[in-house]
Amino acid sequence: MDTAEQPTERDRSSRPSQSEVISDAEGPEERSRSALGPTAPARTAPMSRVTQWLPGGRFTLTVLLCLVFLLLFSRFVMQPFQIPSSSMEPAFRVGDRVLVNKLAYRFGAEPLRGDVVVFDGTGYFGDADYIKRVVGVGGDHVVCCDRQGRIEVNDRSVDETYLYPGDTPSQVGFDVVVPEGRLFVLGDHRSDSSDSRDHLGSPGGGMIPVDDVIGRADWIGWPIDRWTSLHRPDVYARVPAAGGAHG
């Protein structure tokens, strides 16, 4: 009897009770809690404080952030302009909204012949922004017209396929050399455009400073059925640079 009871006693002493298992598992956790002390109140994130202060909360904050983004985007990257006249038909109609790339000439690049640019005409055309096509850049010799009635740039005739139907390149003759850092600009609807031709006797000779260019018109954004990207016509591809090399 004594020998039969001994294993039972050994098993009972070697097996931990249920209360001991739970106590061992919770012990470290309880000790860590007591070491940390009372739970600190959660800090309110700055964004949460802003949403609590604003009427409308998170929705109002989202709208404000979107507006700030749009303002910065319009100021530094892309700005919409509405076409006010028919001077650039048929490429642009009255009421079209064009998106102007304001980064196009900000990193060393300059306007090229054929680009459609928006510029500040203050002191040259008038106190407003204008949209015209670049026909001559610094150093170019621009003449109108050759024997076939076409404009010549650096002794190369240009077939301006983008002109308003029925228009001639110009009813006014001119022979100019574009100063460095300036642009000679014309509207596509020549019979309804006030451009460099009309300001040859004005300060600057009708030539627009490159520094006054706001950007390049790259898209028609509205109306939606006229949404399209704009490309530089290749009619100037064979026009040589003022120094003789092809531009």
Salt bridges, closest charged atoms under 4 A:
GLU9 OE2 - ARG12 NH1 3.62
GLU29 OE2 - ARG33 NH2 2.58
GLU30 OE2 - ARG33 NH1 3.61
GLU89 OE1 - HIS189 ND1 3.65
ASP96 OD2 - ARG226 NH2 2.68
ASP115 OD1 - ARG232 NE 2.64
ASP140 OD2 - ARG113 NE 2.78
ASP146 OD2 - ARG150 NE 2.97
ASP159 OD1 - ARG150 NH1 3.30
GLU160 OE2 - ARG190 NH2 2.61
ASP167 OD2 - HIS189 NE2 3.94
ASP175 OD1 - HIS141 NE2 2.55
ASP188 OD2 - ARG133 NH2 2.70
ASP195 OD1 - ARG197 NE 2.78
ASP218 OD1 - ARG216 NE 2.72
